[in-house]
Amino acid sequence: MRKTAYPNLSSILCIGLFAFFLLCSDVPKMHNVTLVDGINILLPKDFLPMSDDDIGQRYPSTKKPVSFYTSLDRTVDFGLNISKSRWSGVDIDLLHKIYKSTIVESYEKVTFTKDTVEYVNGRPYAVFEFISTFDQTTKYQYFQFTILAQTKVEALQESGDLIPSNANHILIFNFTAPSGEAAQWKPVADKIMKSIRINANRASRSIPSIAQPEVRGLSPKTVLEQLNKNKTQKKNANGSK
C-alpha cells in the first residue's frame, strides 16, 4: 500500500516566514519622529527634514509647513501644516465635506481610492487617498485632516491647558509621491498615517501661534454652501457653452 507523503512542518513554517518577510519588505524601516512636541509619527528612516530653500523652490505658493520631510531622491514628501482659519466645534463630518470639495476644486482631475472619516489612535480624521492631475502632472496623494482640539470642551474653552489661539485650528497631514509609484508607496503612506499620535495640550503650546484675521471668518456651514454653489455655477456655465 502506497503511503501518502505529507509536507514537513518545518518546511511549512519556513514558507510562511518567507511570505511574511516578503510582505514586510514592501514597507521600509521606520522610526519614531517628533514633528513638534505633542505630535509623533512613524517615518521611513531615510526621510530627511526639508530645508526652507527646498520648500520655497518646490512649493512656492504653499504656506510654510510646521514640519516637512522628503525622501533621499526628493520625489516623495510628507508634511504637517496647520490651517489659517479656525474651526467652530468638532464636527468632523462637516470638515470632511468641506475639504473634499476643496480637493476636487484644486485639481483638473481627482480619482479617490479612499474618501471617509476614520479614527486613528482615538482621534477622528477626514481621510482622502487619491490620484490627482494638474498641469499635466499626476500624483499619488494621501491626506488626513483633524481638529487640534479633540473634544467640544477643548475646542470651546478659553482658559486651561489648551492655548485658545491654536485649539480650533485644523492639522493637515499630507503624503505625496509620483503616481507611477503609487503601489510601492501606498502601504508606506497607510502605515505613516495610522501611526499619528497627538497630545492636544502639548501640541497647542508647541505649534506656532496663528495670527487671527481682524474680520471673523465664515462659518463652516456657510463655506460648504458657497463651495456647492460655485460648483453648480461652474457646471451650468460649462453646459451653456
PLY file of the C-alpha trace (Angstrom):
ply
format ascii 1.0
element vertex 241
property float x
property float y
property float z
element edge 240
property int vertex1
property int vertex2
end_header
0.00 0.00 0.00
1.38 3.37 -1.02
1.98 5.86 1.81
0.72 9.40 1.44
3.52 11.96 1.70
2.70 14.86 3.98
4.64 18.13 3.89
7.16 18.59 6.66
6.01 21.02 9.39
9.33 22.87 9.37
9.01 23.41 5.60
5.56 24.93 6.07
6.91 27.27 8.74
9.80 28.33 6.51
7.46 29.09 3.62
5.18 31.07 5.92
8.06 33.12 7.31
9.38 33.77 3.82
5.96 35.03 2.70
5.73 37.22 5.80
9.12 38.82 5.12
8.16 39.42 1.50
5.09 41.32 2.64
7.09 43.31 5.19
9.70 44.20 2.58
7.13 46.49 0.92
7.49 48.89 3.86
10.95 50.36 4.58
12.39 50.53 8.09
10.53 53.15 10.10
11.40 55.15 13.19
9.53 57.42 15.56
9.72 61.13 14.71
8.50 64.08 16.79
7.10 66.58 14.29
6.50 69.07 17.10
6.16 68.48 20.83
2.91 66.58 21.26
2.74 65.12 17.72
4.59 61.87 16.98
4.62 59.71 13.87
6.47 56.85 12.17
8.51 57.81 9.09
10.95 55.89 6.88
14.45 56.11 8.35
15.88 57.63 5.18
13.41 60.54 5.11
15.13 63.85 5.91
13.81 67.26 7.02
13.31 69.53 4.03
15.23 72.82 4.08
13.47 76.19 3.83
15.12 76.80 0.44
13.92 73.45 -0.87
10.37 74.13 0.33
10.45 77.55 -1.33
11.61 76.13 -4.66
9.31 73.12 -4.83
6.23 74.58 -3.11
6.44 78.35 -3.77
2.74 79.01 -3.18
2.47 76.86 -0.06
2.32 78.35 3.43
5.42 77.24 5.32
4.55 73.93 6.97
5.02 73.13 10.63
7.18 70.16 9.58
8.25 68.77 6.18
10.24 65.64 5.25
11.39 64.23 1.92
12.93 61.01 0.59
16.61 60.78 -0.35
15.82 61.25 -4.05
13.41 64.12 -3.17
10.48 62.56 -5.05
8.32 61.61 -2.06
7.24 64.14 0.58
5.45 64.14 3.91
4.32 67.27 5.69
2.30 68.67 8.57
0.59 72.01 8.25
-1.92 74.00 10.28
-4.84 75.92 8.81
-5.00 79.71 8.95
-8.70 79.68 9.73
-10.20 78.46 12.98
-12.84 75.75 13.17
-16.05 76.08 15.11
-16.69 72.98 17.23
-15.59 69.44 16.39
-17.90 68.39 13.51
-15.53 66.06 11.63
-18.19 65.06 9.07
-18.68 68.67 8.00
-14.91 69.12 7.92
-14.71 66.08 5.62
-17.27 67.52 3.20
-15.54 70.90 3.00
-12.08 69.51 2.36
-13.38 67.04 -0.21
-14.89 69.95 -2.15
-11.62 71.88 -1.79
-9.56 68.95 -3.14
-11.88 68.44 -6.11
-11.75 72.14 -6.97
-7.94 72.28 -6.66
-7.14 69.83 -9.48
-8.15 69.18 -13.07
-8.97 65.57 -12.22
-9.23 63.63 -8.95
-9.76 59.88 -8.56
-10.42 58.89 -4.94
-9.37 55.48 -3.62
-10.27 56.45 -0.03
-12.80 59.08 0.99
-14.04 58.63 4.54
-13.87 59.53 8.23
-11.65 57.25 10.32
-10.48 57.08 13.93
-6.72 56.79 14.39
-5.48 56.18 17.93
-8.75 57.52 19.33
-8.87 60.70 17.23
-11.26 61.35 14.28
-9.78 62.26 10.88
-11.17 63.19 7.48
-9.18 60.84 5.21
-8.55 61.19 1.47
-6.37 58.98 -0.70
-6.40 59.88 -4.38
-4.64 60.32 -7.71
-4.59 63.96 -8.81
-3.87 65.57 -12.17
-2.88 69.20 -12.59
-0.93 70.91 -15.37
-0.08 67.52 -16.95
1.40 66.26 -13.65
-0.18 63.24 -11.96
0.50 62.44 -8.30
-0.48 59.93 -5.63
-1.65 61.77 -2.52
-2.82 60.79 0.96
-4.32 63.48 3.22
-5.60 63.36 6.79
-7.30 66.31 8.49
-8.15 66.60 12.17
-9.10 69.32 14.64
-6.36 70.16 17.12
-8.90 70.18 19.95
-10.32 66.69 20.29
-13.45 67.40 22.32
-16.06 70.14 22.49
-14.75 71.17 25.91
-11.24 71.60 24.49
-12.50 73.39 21.38
-14.59 75.93 23.26
-12.62 76.63 26.41
-10.86 79.98 26.71
-8.61 79.01 29.60
-6.90 75.95 30.97
-4.44 73.58 29.32
-5.08 74.42 25.66
-3.96 77.68 24.11
-7.22 79.10 22.63
-5.49 80.73 19.64
-4.45 77.29 18.39
-7.09 74.94 19.80
-9.57 75.27 16.94
-7.17 75.04 14.01
-7.02 72.14 11.56
-3.97 69.87 11.43
-3.22 68.74 7.87
-1.03 65.65 7.32
-0.11 65.04 3.68
1.89 62.42 1.79
2.79 62.88 -1.89
4.53 60.53 -4.35
4.72 60.05 -8.14
1.55 58.36 -9.40
3.61 55.70 -11.18
4.96 54.59 -7.78
1.58 54.57 -6.01
1.57 50.79 -5.49
5.01 51.00 -3.86
4.23 53.90 -1.54
0.60 53.14 -0.65
1.43 50.73 2.23
4.06 53.18 3.50
1.62 56.10 3.48
-1.01 53.98 5.21
1.40 52.95 7.97
2.56 56.55 8.47
-0.98 57.93 8.74
-2.13 55.19 11.13
0.83 55.89 13.42
-0.08 59.52 14.21
-0.38 60.26 17.92
-1.40 63.69 19.19
-1.36 65.18 22.66
-3.62 68.22 22.12
-2.45 70.06 25.23
1.26 69.84 24.39
0.76 70.39 20.64
-1.28 73.56 21.19
1.69 75.03 23.01
4.42 73.90 20.61
2.77 74.83 17.30
3.49 78.48 16.41
0.53 80.69 17.23
-1.54 81.65 14.19
-2.40 85.32 13.80
-6.15 85.79 13.75
-7.81 87.88 11.00
-9.48 91.10 12.07
-12.71 90.13 10.36
-14.35 86.98 11.62
-14.44 84.23 9.03
-17.48 82.45 7.62
-18.98 79.52 9.47
-18.09 76.02 8.19
-21.69 75.51 7.04
-21.62 78.74 5.01
-18.27 77.78 3.45
-19.69 74.43 2.32
-22.81 76.12 0.89
-20.63 78.54 -1.09
-18.44 75.72 -2.42
-21.53 73.82 -3.60
-22.96 77.00 -5.15
-19.71 77.68 -7.05
-19.65 74.08 -8.27
-23.24 74.36 -9.57
-22.49 77.65 -11.33
-19.42 76.14 -12.99
-21.44 73.14 -14.24
-24.16 75.43 -15.59
-21.58 77.62 -17.33
-19.95 74.59 -18.98
-23.34 73.25 -20.01
-24.34 76.50 -21.71
-21.23 76.55 -23.94
0 1
1 2
2 3
3 4
4 5
5 6
6 7
7 8
8 9
9 10
10 11
11 12
12 13
13 14
14 15
15 16
16 17
17 18
18 19
19 20
20 21
21 22
22 23
23 24
24 25
25 26
26 27
27 28
28 29
29 30
30 31
31 32
32 33
33 34
34 35
35 36
36 37
37 38
38 39
39 40
40 41
41 42
42 43
43 44
44 45
45 46
46 47
47 48
48 49
49 50
50 51
51 52
52 53
53 54
54 55
55 56
56 57
57 58
58 59
59 60
60 61
61 62
62 63
63 64
64 65
65 66
66 67
67 68
68 69
69 70
70 71
71 72
72 73
73 74
74 75
75 76
76 77
77 78
78 79
79 80
80 81
81 82
82 83
83 84
84 85
85 86
86 87
87 88
88 89
89 90
90 91
91 92
92 93
93 94
94 95
95 96
96 97
97 98
98 99
99 100
100 101
101 102
102 103
103 104
104 105
105 106
106 107
107 108
108 109
109 110
110 111
111 112
112 113
113 114
114 115
115 116
116 117
117 118
118 119
119 120
120 121
121 122
122 123
123 124
124 125
125 126
126 127
127 128
128 129
129 130
130 131
131 132
132 133
133 134
134 135
135 136
136 137
137 138
138 139
139 140
140 141
141 142
142 143
143 144
144 145
145 146
146 147
147 148
148 149
149 150
150 151
151 152
152 153
153 154
154 155
155 156
156 157
157 158
158 159
159 160
160 161
161 162
162 163
163 164
164 165
165 166
166 167
167 168
168 169
169 170
170 171
171 172
172 173
173 174
174 175
175 176
176 177
177 178
178 179
179 180
180 181
181 182
182 183
183 184
184 185
185 186
186 187
187 188
188 189
189 190
190 191
191 192
192 193
193 194
194 195
195 196
196 197
197 198
198 199
199 200
200 201
201 202
202 203
203 204
204 205
205 206
206 207
207 208
208 209
209 210
210 211
211 212
212 213
213 214
214 215
215 216
216 217
217 218
218 219
219 220
220 221
221 222
222 223
223 224
224 225
225 226
226 227
227 228
228 229
229 230
230 231
231 232
232 233
233 234
234 235
235 236
236 237
237 238
238 239
239 240
